[in-house]
Amino acid sequence: MVKQMKPNLNVKIGNLDLKNPVMVASGTFGYAREFEDFMDLKKLGAIVTKTITLKARQGNLTPRTCETPAGMLNSIGLENPGIDKFIQEKLPFLRKLGIPVIVSIAAEETPNEFAILVKRLDQISEVSAMELNISCPNLQKNKLISQDVKDTLELVSVVRKLTSKCLIAKLSPSVTSITQIALAAQSGGADAVALINTLGGMSIDVHKRTPKLGAWVGGLSGPAIRPIAVKMVWEAYNKIKIPIIGMGGIMDTESALEFFIAGATAISVGTANFINPQTSQEIITGLEQYMLKNNMQNLSALTGRLKACKA
Ligand SMILES: Cc1cc2nc3c(=O)[nH]c(=O)nc-3n(C[C@H](O)[C@H](O)[C@H](O)COP(=O)(O)O)c2cc1C
């Protein structure tokens, strides 16, 4: 019997080489140290940090999370220590892990803050990539950058000129056409798009007649949003040329596979980290087993390989 070779899980996102396509989603894994007792962090394809802003942020009123059918709502409000403290206090631990570190960044007031953050992080060799969080629903803004084609194009084009590091644009699902926004990010020079951030939602405690979240409304994540995310990945895959990092309700290998088949080059595990912190590690193993079983040597045999239903 011929022994089958171990599948190659390597993927490339811009100039970033990942040993496997499984990452953890921003805001659901802290700065990784929080999870060191629960899993072998070195196994991850990459770590995406909690979103960082220029100045420290306290975040929103509590309670900041609540459970919903097949998911959760959160309104963390981008609590973070700010860029200086992130570099001083969080980066040294991430640096030691020896796996790609993707720093998620956002602006509080003006898009120019993105430019300042990108310039700063561009100087740090341990930062492998930057994820532009232009889709945070918890900043109480009327409109997100990624809800506008022109704003997305403009922002990505400006920061593209400031770094040769891998740039990922994280997009909001709350749009009429995800493909138009993804195309704008691509035209601006993004190396990849991350799909999707959370969807706006609200839950009410009927006994107290109060909102369940201190901020009243928040972002919905978890399995409840998976079909929306898979559809958006598939739609974008059919129109754009840059890689897609898929996320939204990935709980296990099977749900991760949906994203690859729809067109994702890599995936991120978010809400599942709160339920089973080893989910990402289990998906890496599960993916390898699926590829072995289906005689796939590389992930290119999986990404976007959706077939039509038989009549
Ligand atoms: C508690 C919590 C905090 C989050 N914080 C961030 C954040 O800081 N930046 C960001 O880009 N996305 C943030 N997200 C969104 C996730 O990264 C992810 O896009 C979304 O939750 C969908 O994936 P999931 O259903 O697997 O959680 C957060 C999600 C949760 C649940």
The ligand as a MOL file (V3000), in Angstrom:
LIG
                    3D

  0  0  0     0  0            999 V3000
M  V30 BEGIN CTAB
M  V30 COUNTS 31 33 0 0 0
M  V30 BEGIN ATOM
M  V30 1 C -16.4630 39.4550 22.7410 0
M  V30 2 C -16.1000 39.8310 21.3370 0
M  V30 3 C -15.2030 40.8740 21.1210 0
M  V30 4 C -14.8470 41.2230 19.8200 0
M  V30 5 N -13.9360 42.2400 19.6230 0
M  V30 6 C -13.5120 42.5270 18.3700 0
M  V30 7 C -12.4940 43.4730 18.1550 0
M  V30 8 O -11.9270 44.0660 19.0850 0
M  V30 9 N -12.1220 43.7180 16.8740 0
M  V30 10 C -12.6780 43.0820 15.7970 0
M  V30 11 O -12.2950 43.3330 14.6450 0
M  V30 12 N -13.6540 42.1550 15.9800 0
M  V30 13 C -14.0660 41.8650 17.2270 0
M  V30 14 N -15.0200 40.9010 17.4180 0
M  V30 15 C -15.5970 40.2060 16.2360 0
M  V30 16 C -14.8950 38.8790 15.9640 0
M  V30 17 O -13.5210 39.0730 15.6970 0
M  V30 18 C -15.5590 38.1310 14.7820 0
M  V30 19 O -15.4200 38.9080 13.6080 0
M  V30 20 C -17.0270 37.8740 15.0070 0
M  V30 21 O -17.3140 37.5900 16.3570 0
M  V30 22 C -17.5550 36.7280 14.1370 0
M  V30 23 O -16.8990 35.5120 14.4300 0
M  V30 24 P -17.4880 34.4380 15.5200 0
M  V30 25 O -18.9440 34.2600 15.1950 0
M  V30 26 O -16.6730 33.2130 15.3020 0
M  V30 27 O -17.2850 35.0450 16.8510 0
M  V30 28 C -15.3970 40.5360 18.7090 0
M  V30 29 C -16.3080 39.4820 18.9400 0
M  V30 30 C -16.6510 39.1160 20.2300 0
M  V30 31 C -17.6060 37.9680 20.4340 0
M  V30 END ATOM
M  V30 BEGIN BOND
M  V30 1 1 1 2
M  V30 2 1 2 3
M  V30 3 2 2 30
M  V30 4 2 3 4
M  V30 5 1 4 5
M  V30 6 1 4 28
M  V30 7 2 5 6
M  V30 8 1 6 7
M  V30 9 1 6 13
M  V30 10 2 7 8
M  V30 11 1 7 9
M  V30 12 1 9 10
M  V30 13 2 10 11
M  V30 14 1 10 12
M  V30 15 2 12 13
M  V30 16 1 13 14
M  V30 17 1 14 15
M  V30 18 1 14 28
M  V30 19 1 15 16
M  V30 20 1 16 17
M  V30 21 1 16 18
M  V30 22 1 18 19
M  V30 23 1 18 20
M  V30 24 1 20 21
M  V30 25 1 20 22
M  V30 26 1 22 23
M  V30 27 1 23 24
M  V30 28 2 24 25
M  V30 29 1 24 26
M  V30 30 1 24 27
M  V30 31 2 28 29
M  V30 32 1 29 30
M  V30 33 1 30 31
M  V30 END BOND
M  V30 END CTAB
M  END
